[in-house]
Amino acid sequence: MKVLIVGMASLERLEKRIEKIEQRNRKVENDKAWETSYARRAILMLFTYLAIGIYLWAINIPEPWLNAIVPTVGFMLSTLTLPFFKKLWLKRREKTGHRKNI
């Protein structure tokens, strides 16, 4: 009987560990979905545009809202190309054997 109780306790611990892993995986999947979403990109563009526009307005640059477009587009282009370069970097890293052992 004692072996059965110990076995059930181990099984319960394993179930809890699996549930924690599944929760973590769901969180990672949601984070990845957010990172690649168009909503996030649009919000980044809006806040970047507003921050630059307000700054240019505050330092009395002529046509601050028009001038804020160029740095906003530049910033977004730079961030949109990051996934491409990340893939290249990961491929190179894997090829050179810098993988982390699990």
C-alpha positions in Angstrom: 0.0 0.0 0.0 2.9 2.4 0.8 4.4 1.9 -2.6 1.1 2.8 -4.3 0.8 6.0 -2.3 4.4 7.0 -3.1 3.8 6.2 -6.8 0.6 8.3 -6.8 2.5 11.2 -5.2 5.2 10.9 -7.9 2.5 10.9 -10.6 0.9 14.0 -9.1 4.2 15.8 -9.1 4.8 14.8 -12.7 1.3 16.1 -13.6 2.0 19.4 -11.9 5.3 19.7 -13.7 3.7 19.0 -17.0 1.0 21.6 -16.3 3.6 24.2 -15.5 5.5 23.4 -18.7 2.2 23.6 -20.7 1.4 27.0 -19.1 4.9 28.3 -19.9 4.6 27.1 -23.5 1.2 28.9 -23.9 2.8 32.1 -22.5 5.8 31.7 -24.9 3.4 31.2 -27.9 1.3 34.2 -26.9 4.5 36.4 -26.5 5.6 35.2 -30.0 2.2 36.0 -31.5 2.3 39.5 -30.0 5.9 40.1 -31.2 4.9 39.3 -34.8 1.5 40.9 -34.8 0.4 43.8 -36.9 -1.3 45.4 -33.9 2.1 45.7 -32.1 3.7 47.2 -35.2 0.9 49.7 -35.6 1.2 50.7 -31.9 5.0 51.1 -32.2 4.6 53.3 -35.3 2.0 55.4 -33.6 4.0 56.0 -30.4 7.2 56.5 -32.3 5.5 59.1 -34.6 3.9 60.9 -31.6 7.2 60.9 -29.6 9.2 62.3 -32.5 6.5 64.8 -33.5 6.2 66.1 -29.9 9.9 66.4 -29.6 10.2 68.2 -32.9 7.3 70.5 -32.0 8.9 71.2 -28.6 12.2 72.3 -30.1 10.4 74.5 -32.7 11.3 72.5 -35.9 9.2 73.7 -38.8 6.4 71.2 -39.8 7.2 68.8 -36.9 4.4 66.3 -37.8 5.5 66.0 -41.4 9.2 65.7 -40.4 8.3 63.0 -37.9 7.3 60.6 -40.7 10.8 59.9 -42.0 12.4 58.7 -38.7 9.2 56.8 -37.9 9.4 54.9 -41.2 13.1 54.4 -40.7 12.6 52.9 -37.3 9.9 50.6 -38.5 11.9 49.4 -41.4 14.8 48.6 -39.2 12.7 46.6 -36.8 10.8 44.8 -39.5 14.1 43.5 -41.0 15.2 42.1 -37.6 13.5 38.7 -38.0 15.3 38.2 -41.3 18.7 38.9 -39.7 17.8 36.9 -36.6 17.2 33.8 -38.8 20.5 34.3 -40.5 22.3 34.8 -37.1 20.6 31.7 -35.7 21.5 29.6 -38.7 25.1 30.7 -38.5 25.2 30.1 -34.8 23.8 26.6 -35.2 26.3 25.8 -38.0 29.2 26.8 -35.8 28.1 24.6 -32.9 27.0 27.3 -30.4 23.8 25.4 -29.5 22.9 25.2 -25.8 22.7 21.6 -24.6 19.4 20.7 -23.1 
